[in-house]
Amino acid sequence: MLAGLVRSALNVRWIPAIPGAPELKMLYKNLRTLLANELVNDESEETLTLMSELLAARKRGYLTRSEFLAICRWKSPRAIRLCERNSRSQIRRLSTLAFTNRSERVRLEALTSLHGVSVPMASAVLTLTNPQRYGVIDIRVWQLLFDLKSVRQKPQGVGFNFKNWYHYLIKLRYHARELNVSARCVEHTLFRYHRKIQQGVLYRRKTT
């Protein structure tokens, strides 16, 4: 009871733990208020350097193998062995399709046709080459959006499909327009806020 009175006085909302998801100490009732108070518009030196190097890829219209692998290492070093299975020609052909086709579905499906490229990895490719229009779909950001009731599926923040990603992308772009910032800025703000308030482990541990 005392803990509840303290939380009320501090305007702190504790999110009940979802099986397999961490508990979050939520200070905001909706996404708009969170962004208004927590917005960050900076990047690490590593990310800025990679984005700068990838300007050439966007202008060229496709990724080289070394550029593709650099993105894979940035997003998920654990997946690099699978990503290395892609040939130069595969990467060039499918990244050309992703960069030139106007359909978001085609873009995502082209990239996820590559070995080791999940929906989050594909979103990283699009984000690092066009941060104004894209943000990375990530377990942290999705769990936060779920707890804010901005999304209503996949509370653990894994196993995304095109519909999940596109719904997420529309939300990022909507708030980016409202705040006159990039979609990446909105996504990165949510990522960092989740990391700040997370309680417990991020991923469910497998049981034996």
Protein Blocks (a to p, Z undefined) as FASTA:
>chain_A
ZZmmmmmmnopacddddehiacdddfbfbfklmmmmmoccbdcfklmmmmmmmmmmmmno
pacfklmmmmmmmmommlmmmmmmpcfklmmmmmmmmmmpmbfklmmmmmmmpghiafkl
mmmmmmmmommlpccddfklmmmmmmnopacghklopaiafklmmmmmmmmmmmmmmnop
afklmmmmmmmmmmmmpgcjfbdcddZZ
